[in-house]
């Protein structure tokens, strides 16, 4: 059974959070790739990557050399809800959730909207986590894990994504920025690697249908 339960970013030391987000940043190539490639080609690349990632997740849930190798290389960067609990449940890492979110975003949304939504996922989540961990003092109402500083960093970063995405109007992009910020700040039930691009993409798509 696949299992997810999001935990606080504060469960990792800041140095490990930096390493994790550094790897996360490499995924920005997915957004660039979708902008440069047709949807069909992008999915032909992403779907096998997602399949391999899911196979690895299942394999690391079982005792053996692959699990030991994975833990030795990446164990220090895993959040508590990503670690294997020892009962053979498959707990997906953020990388696999990100690939799943990217596949759904590419499949569902147009090129400018999908490109911006994936970029918002990668960059806004990074900004919110690092700024919130370092400078966040005031917590969001009803959420002990998120900070005002982190959400502000998320929103400002989303605006930069809007400005950098060709073919995306400001009203459409602003709707996505607001949606991405709200998605990053909310708690469960879906992993934020799904919430952020899907909600941002849906908001931008809906806004694009409204009269200017």
Secondary structure, DSSP 8 states (H G I E B T S, - for coil): -EE-----GGGS-HHHHHHHHHHHHHTHHHHHHHHHS-HHHHHHHHHHHHHHHHHHHHHHTSSSHHHHHHHHHHGGG--GGGS--SS--EE--HHHHHHHHHHHHHHHS-HHHHHHHHHHHHHHHHHHHHHHHHH--SB-TT-SS-BHHHHHHHHHHHHHHHHHSTT--HHHHHHHHHHHHHHHHS--SS-HHHHHHHHHHHHHHHHHHS--
